[in-house]
Amino acid sequence: MNEKQRKKMARVPFKKVIKKHWVLLLMLAPAVIYVFIFSYIPMTGIVLAFKKYNYNGGIYGSPWNGLDNFKALLIAKKMGNVTRNTLLYNIVFIVLGTIFQVGSAILLNEIRIKAFKKTAQAFMFLPHFISWVVAGAIMYNVFSYERGIWNKMLVSLGGDPFDLYNTPGAWPFVLTFLKLWKGTGYGSVVYLAAITGIDQEMFEAASLDGANAWQKIRYLTIPSLVPTIITLTLLAIGGIFRGDFGLFYQTVRMTSKLEPMTDVIDTYIFRLLMSSGNVSRSAAASLYQSVLCFITINLCNFAVKKIDPDYALY
Amino acid sequence: MAERDLLNERDEEKVVYKEHRRKLGADALSLKIIAYVWIGLFAIVCMLPFYLIIIASFTPEKVLIRNGYPIIPTAFSTEAYKLALKNPQEILLSYGVTALVTIVGTFLSIWLATMTGYCLSRKDFPWRNAIAFYFFFTTLFSGGLVPWYILCIRYLGFKNHIHALIVPMLFSVWNMIISKTFMAGIPSAITESAKIDGANDFTIYVKLMLPLSKPLIATLGLFSALGYWNDWYNCMLFITESRSDLYMLQYYLQRILGAAEALKTIAEKSGMAVQAMPLESMKMSMTVIATGPIVLLYPFVQRYFVKGMTIGAVKG
């Protein structure tokens, strides 16, 4: 929106807009009210982070207690660990996720046998269609200590069975694998569409100029995917302090032994609220997360705007 | 005449393509081999767990305990399904709840997203940017889980109410943005001529815009239906044991898996044998039962799914 449009808009008087567009306003009302109730009212609820919640007082009537909730969080010494986990997991998910999605899209595009391509794509989508509950069940099926397929294979090859649910150090690899397994097929579609959108004449011209298949990917396909990659990565970085609750909750199933490696901010907040019933402290952790998210997404957008305004989110 | 030219052109293209194939160099060949091998392997890795679960669900419990989960089926039994369906009331009930929630929720969320998207796509509406920002801001900052949860449970009465399963996922800003972008691509001349004929905005939305937005509706419908069918989170937050008749399928499965686990732990601690009950195979059969419909639906919607994902590739 440029300056001219803004001025033009400001000139339309309030009453006139209502009179002319009352039907549109009425149509917007349900969503506006919904967002007001479920997003804006909870935003005022962040005061809870500075209060000692009691049931009778509710959000607004409970007494203030300053920074006590944050102090208690500091004393519990969990925040550093869960923040580190959330950040590291998400960085790995974003980097490997993008590489796998772009790579799969490029390779899928090379496949000319239609039936093969269709079947492969159908299989690759399948994991996206199941819930994390089912994914967790499948994982248990594969890695269960006594009966899992993985251990059965290890034993039949002469090795010792591997107890995943007692080995925190293995979880970063397992969770990354699971995330890639579930998201790659689905995520590659956007990139595949972007590849098919590239002007075919460019490839023909490159062939005439003597470019080989790899050079065409390096100098034509990948550069034309950059805008899509930047936009999607930017969106992902905006949520870098938000853990994928389903992934961590349904696979780890609150096994306390695994917590040091698998606890993210979201599972911590959830545990504080539902298991410990510690509403105020949970609200404080939740505010901490929201503020971190808000700062990262704005920084990110600011940086991108500086480099190339076309890629900015807003 | 023109048609024949086109045909000829196509034939020529084919010839060129064939020549191209014959001249496949080492670089192109290596790329092709990598593509087929990688995509083939990845597809197998994606599909394999489903295969294993189905096999395990049809394997007798005794064989499972003795040999572990099989890769190649050795024995066949429907015992686990019989047991899972022995008390079909619970499963049928949760199927019913899930289906109801999915249908109502999907219908309402398509309606909300497209109607809001349409209003904001209207270029003659002077407040559209301000209102769009009002929505967009909620994706940048949120109050977090706790205030939202307390609002829902204390002030809106979501506890043990079916609303709790539908309302939290009704409106998504991203779906609204997708709708807005899609509808902005429909020529505004259509809206304007209808206006001249005396149609109001709501009529235009229902009678003109919706029929022109079928791919959009298919996409949003698929996204929402998937979200509702696979939801366990809201059920876990708001529905307690006293209203187990409101359990959705995925949550029901989650509880059964958890219960089977707990049972096993108790049995192991007390040294009691649990072989009497086909826990392992029953878990697998329950997983198949809970996943089944959505995967069966999938081949029919795959076309829309791919199309829709590209509609969604837009920025805010």
Interface residues (C-beta under 8 A of the other chain):
Chain A: M1 M9 V12 V17 H21 V23 L24 L26 M27 L28 P30 A31 V32 Y34 V35 I37 F38 S39 Y40 I41 P42 M43 T44 G45 I46 L48 G58 I59 G103 S104 L107 L108 E110 I111 F116 K117 T119 A120 Q121 A122 F123 M124 F125 L126 P127 F129 I130 S131 W132 V133 V134 G136 A137 I138 Y140 N141 V142 S144 E146 R147 G148 I149 N151 K152 W181 T184 G185 Y186 V189 V190 A193 A194 N212 A213 W214 I217 T228 T231 G238 F245 G246 Q250 R253 D266 I269 F270 L273 M274 V279 S282 A283 S286 L287 Q289 S290 C293 F294 I297 N298 L313 Y314
Chain B: G25 D27 A28 S30 L31 K32 I34 A35 Y36 W38 I39 G40 F42 A43 I44 V45 C46 M47 P49 F50 L52 I53 A56 L64 I65 N67 G68 Y69 I71 L112 M115 T116 Y118 C119 L120 R122 F125 P126 W127 N129 I131 F133 Y134 F135 F136 T138 L140 F141 S142 G143 G144 L145 V146 P147 W148 Y149 I150 L151 R154 Y155 L156 V167 P168 L170 F171 V173 M176 N200 D201 F202 Y205 L226 N230 D231 W232 Y233 L237 Q250 Y251 L253 Q254 L257 G258 E261 E280 K283 M284 T287 A290 T291 I294 V295 Y298 P299 Q302 F305 V306 M309 T310 G312 A313 K315 G316
